[in-house]
Protein backbone atom coordinates (compact mmCIF):
# COMPACT_ATOMS: atom_id res chain seq x y z
CA UNK A 1 0.00 0.00 0.00
CA UNK A 2 1.18 3.51 -0.74
CA UNK A 3 1.19 6.30 1.82
CA UNK A 4 -1.81 7.89 0.08
CA UNK A 5 -3.80 4.68 0.42
CA UNK A 6 -2.78 4.39 4.07
CA UNK A 7 -3.79 8.01 4.64
CA UNK A 8 -7.10 7.47 2.87
CA UNK A 9 -7.73 4.36 4.93
CA UNK A 10 -6.90 6.21 8.16
CA UNK A 11 -9.34 9.03 7.29
CA UNK A 12 -12.10 6.58 6.37
CA UNK A 13 -11.45 4.69 9.61
CA UNK A 14 -11.73 7.87 11.69
CA UNK A 15 -14.90 8.90 9.85
CA UNK A 16 -16.42 5.53 10.62
CA UNK A 17 -15.28 5.74 14.26
CA UNK A 18 -17.07 9.07 14.65
CA UNK A 19 -20.23 7.73 13.01
CA UNK A 20 -20.39 4.61 15.19
CA UNK A 21 -19.39 6.60 18.28
CA UNK A 22 -22.32 8.95 17.71
CA UNK A 23 -24.69 5.97 17.61
CA UNK A 24 -23.14 4.43 20.74
CA UNK A 25 -23.35 7.80 22.50
CA UNK A 26 -27.05 8.02 21.65
CA UNK A 27 -27.39 4.59 23.29
CA UNK A 28 -25.83 5.93 26.51
CA UNK A 29 -22.11 5.25 26.25
CA UNK A 30 -19.89 8.23 27.18
CA UNK A 31 -18.55 9.98 24.06
CA UNK A 32 -14.84 9.16 24.43
CA UNK A 33 -15.58 5.59 25.51
CA UNK A 34 -17.73 5.22 22.40
CA UNK A 35 -14.89 6.51 20.23
CA UNK A 36 -12.38 4.13 21.82
CA UNK A 37 -14.66 1.13 21.41
CA UNK A 38 -15.45 1.99 17.78
CA UNK A 39 -11.74 2.38 17.06
CA UNK A 40 -10.74 -0.92 18.69
CA UNK A 41 -13.58 -2.69 16.91
CA UNK A 42 -12.69 -1.37 13.44
CA UNK A 43 -8.90 -0.91 13.49
CA UNK A 44 -6.67 -3.85 12.57
CA UNK A 45 -4.43 -4.34 15.62
CA UNK A 46 -5.32 -6.99 18.15
CA UNK A 47 -4.36 -4.92 21.21
CA UNK A 48 -3.72 -1.28 22.05
CA UNK A 49 -1.91 0.67 24.73
CA UNK A 50 -3.44 3.92 25.93
CA UNK A 51 -0.79 5.77 23.91
CA UNK A 52 -1.65 3.85 20.75
CA UNK A 53 -5.33 4.62 21.26
CA UNK A 54 -4.57 8.29 21.88
CA UNK A 55 -2.40 8.50 18.76
CA UNK A 56 -4.95 6.64 16.65
CA UNK A 57 -7.84 8.81 17.78
CA UNK A 58 -5.74 11.99 17.82
CA UNK A 59 -6.54 12.76 21.45
CA UNK A 60 -4.55 13.07 24.66
CA UNK A 61 -3.58 9.96 26.65
CA UNK A 62 -5.47 11.44 29.61
CA UNK A 63 -8.70 11.24 27.60
CA UNK A 64 -8.10 7.53 27.05
CA UNK A 65 -7.62 6.60 30.71
CA UNK A 66 -11.11 7.76 31.62
CA UNK A 67 -12.63 6.28 28.48
CA UNK A 68 -11.42 2.70 28.91
CA UNK A 69 -12.76 2.33 32.46
CA UNK A 70 -16.47 1.93 31.56
CA UNK A 71 -15.54 -0.27 28.60
CA UNK A 72 -13.56 -2.66 30.78
CA UNK A 73 -16.21 -2.60 33.53
CA UNK A 74 -18.92 -3.29 30.96
CA UNK A 75 -17.02 -6.18 29.37
CA UNK A 76 -16.63 -4.44 26.02
CA UNK A 77 -12.82 -4.41 26.34
CA UNK A 78 -10.43 -6.50 28.33
CA UNK A 79 -7.32 -5.10 29.97
CA UNK A 80 -4.11 -7.06 30.15
CA UNK A 81 -0.39 -6.74 30.37
CA UNK A 82 2.31 -8.80 28.70
CA UNK A 83 5.15 -10.13 30.88
CA UNK A 84 7.86 -7.51 31.28
CA UNK A 85 5.67 -4.72 29.88
CA UNK A 86 4.89 -1.63 31.91
CA UNK A 87 1.83 -0.51 29.96
CA UNK A 88 -1.59 -2.11 30.04
CA UNK A 89 -3.15 -3.03 26.74
CA UNK A 90 -6.80 -3.20 25.73
CA UNK A 91 -8.53 -5.50 23.29
CA UNK A 92 -11.81 -6.98 22.17
CA UNK A 93 -12.22 -10.74 22.07
CA UNK A 94 -11.61 -11.52 18.39
CA UNK A 95 -12.77 -15.10 18.83
CA UNK A 96 -16.36 -13.86 19.28
CA UNK A 97 -16.63 -10.12 19.96
CA UNK A 98 -20.36 -9.85 20.54
CA UNK A 99 -20.93 -13.29 22.03
CA UNK A 100 -18.32 -12.47 24.66
CA UNK A 101 -19.76 -9.02 25.39
CA UNK A 102 -23.33 -10.29 25.70
CA UNK A 103 -22.32 -13.29 27.82
CA UNK A 104 -20.48 -10.99 30.21
CA UNK A 105 -23.72 -9.07 30.71
CA UNK A 106 -25.46 -12.12 32.15
CA UNK A 107 -24.29 -11.73 35.78
CA UNK A 108 -25.56 -8.13 35.75
CA UNK A 109 -28.88 -9.30 34.32
CA UNK A 110 -29.20 -11.77 37.18
CA UNK A 111 -28.33 -9.06 39.71
CA UNK A 112 -31.14 -6.94 38.28
CA UNK A 113 -33.50 -9.89 38.75
CA UNK A 114 -32.41 -10.30 42.38
CA UNK A 115 -32.69 -6.60 43.29
CA UNK A 116 -35.99 -6.11 41.46
CA UNK A 117 -37.45 -9.29 42.99
CA UNK A 118 -36.51 -8.09 46.44
CA UNK A 119 -38.05 -4.68 45.76
CA UNK A 120 -41.27 -6.20 44.44
CA UNK A 121 -41.47 -8.51 47.45
CA UNK A 122 -40.72 -5.75 49.98
CA UNK A 123 -43.14 -3.26 48.43
CA UNK A 124 -45.73 -5.97 47.80
CA UNK A 125 -49.39 -5.41 47.16
CA UNK A 126 -51.22 -4.24 44.11
CA UNK A 127 -49.67 -0.81 43.78
CA UNK A 128 -48.70 0.28 40.28
CA UNK A 129 -45.02 0.52 41.19
CA UNK A 130 -44.96 -3.01 42.59
CA UNK A 131 -46.71 -4.32 39.49
CA UNK A 132 -44.11 -2.59 37.28
CA UNK A 133 -41.33 -4.16 39.34
CA UNK A 134 -42.86 -7.63 39.00
CA UNK A 135 -43.28 -7.13 35.26
CA UNK A 136 -39.65 -5.99 34.99
CA UNK A 137 -38.52 -9.10 36.89
CA UNK A 138 -40.52 -11.25 34.50
CA UNK A 139 -39.03 -9.45 31.49
CA UNK A 140 -35.46 -9.94 32.75
CA UNK A 141 -36.17 -13.61 33.53
CA UNK A 142 -37.46 -13.98 29.98
CA UNK A 143 -34.28 -12.39 28.62
CA UNK A 144 -32.08 -14.57 30.82
CA UNK A 145 -33.83 -17.77 29.71
CA UNK A 146 -33.85 -16.75 26.06
CA UNK A 147 -30.18 -15.76 26.18
CA UNK A 148 -29.10 -19.39 26.54
CA UNK A 149 -30.92 -20.40 23.36
CA UNK A 150 -29.87 -17.23 21.55
CA UNK A 151 -26.19 -17.79 22.33
CA UNK A 152 -26.44 -21.41 21.18
CA UNK A 153 -27.98 -20.28 17.88
CA UNK A 154 -25.38 -17.50 17.57
CA UNK A 155 -22.49 -19.98 17.98
CA UNK A 156 -23.94 -22.11 15.18
CA UNK A 157 -24.53 -19.11 12.92
CA UNK A 158 -21.10 -17.65 13.71
CA UNK A 159 -19.41 -20.96 12.79
CA UNK A 160 -21.16 -20.83 9.41
CA UNK A 161 -20.18 -17.18 8.96
CA UNK A 162 -16.52 -17.88 9.85
CA UNK A 163 -16.45 -20.67 7.30
CA UNK A 164 -17.91 -18.39 4.62
CA UNK A 165 -15.53 -15.58 5.59
CA UNK A 166 -12.49 -17.87 5.34
CA UNK A 167 -13.67 -19.07 1.93
CA UNK A 168 -14.17 -15.47 0.77
CA UNK A 169 -10.67 -14.50 1.90
CA UNK A 170 -9.10 -17.50 0.11
CA UNK A 171 -10.91 -16.60 -3.10
CA UNK A 172 -9.83 -12.96 -3.08
N, C-alpha and C positions, 0 to 999 in steps of 0.2 A: 504494500500500500504506500502511496505517496503521502507527503505531509499534508497536501490539500485534502486528500480523502480522509486522513486521520482528523484533520481540523473540521471537515464537514461532518464526520461521524460524531465528534465531540459536541458540536453545536446541536445536532439532531438529538443526541442523548440528553443534553441539558434542557432542550425544549420539551422532550417527553417527560423528563423528571418534573419539570414545573407543572405540566398538565396533570400528571398523575397525583402530584403532591396537592394540587388544588382540590381534586376529588377526595383524597384522603382527609384533607383538612375539613372539607364540608361534612365528612363522616365523623369528625370529632378528634382526629389526631392533631397534636400541635404542629404548627407549620414546619418548623425545622426538622422535627422527627419525621414528618411526611416526606420531606425532601430527601433525607438520609435513606429512608426505607426505599423510596422509588429509585434512588441511585444504586443502592446495593442490589436491588432486584434486577435492574436493567443493565448495569455495567458488567464487564466480562470477568473481572477478578473473582477469586473465590473467597478472599478475606481482605479486610481493610483495617488499617490503623486509623486513629482519629486524624492524624496528619494527612493521610491519603484521602480520607473523606473530605476534609477541609479543602485540600488542593483540588479535588475533583469537582466539588460544588462551588469552589471559589468563595469560600467563607472562612472565618477565623476558626482556629482549633477550639477556642472557648465555646463557640456556638455548637460544636459537635458534642462536647461533653454533656451538655444538658439535653441534647436531642436523642442520644442513644439510650439514656436511662429508661424512658417509657417503652422504647422498643424492646429492650432486653426484658424488662418486667412483664411486658405483654406477650413475650414469646415470639416476637416477630424477628428478632435477631438473637444470636447467641454471642456471648463474649468468651474469649479464650486467650491463652498466651502460650506461645511455643517455648520449649525449654531454652533457657539462656537469653530469651528476649526480655526487654524491659517494658515494651509497649503492649497493651492489650490489642486484640484484633476482634473485628466484628464480622459476622457472616450470616447468611440465610442457609437453611438446610437444603442443599441442591438435590438431595436424594428424593425429596418430596416437600417442596416449599410450603404449599398450602395445607397439605395433610398434616404436616408437623405443627404448623401454626394453629390450626383448628383443634387438633388433639390436645395441645397445651392449654386450650381454653376450658377443657372439660372440668378440671378441678374447681375453677372459678364458677362454672355453671352449677356444680353441685353445692358450692358454698352459698350461692344465691338461693338454691332450693332450701337449704337448711335454715338460713336467716329468715327467708320469707315464710317458711312453714312455722317457725317459732313465733313470728309476728302475728300470723293468722290465728294461731292457737291462743296466744296471749290476749289478743284483742277480741277474739271470739265473736259470737253472735251473728246477727243478720245485718250489721251495718254495711253501708256501701264500701267503705274502705276495707273491711275484712273480706268482703266478697271479692274485691279487686285483688287482694293479696292471695286469696285461694286460687283465683283464676290464673294469676301470674305463676304460682307454684305449679299448677297443672300444665301451663304452657312450657315452663322450663323442664318439667319431667318429660313432656312430649319430645322436646328438643333433645334431651339427654338420651332417651330411648332410641330416637330416630338417628342420632349421630352414629351409633354403632353400625347400623345398616348402611347409612350413607358412606361411612369411611370404608366399609367392605366393598361397596360398589365403586367408590373412587379408586381404590387400589387396583381393582380389575380394569377399570377404564384407563387408569394411568399406565398400567402395563401395556395395554394395547397402543396407547399414544406413544410411549417410549419406543416400542417396536417400529411404529410408523415413522417416527422422527429419525431413528437410526437408519432406516431404509432410505428416507429422503436425503439424509446427509451423504450416504454412500453414493447415491445416484447423482448428486450435484458436483 
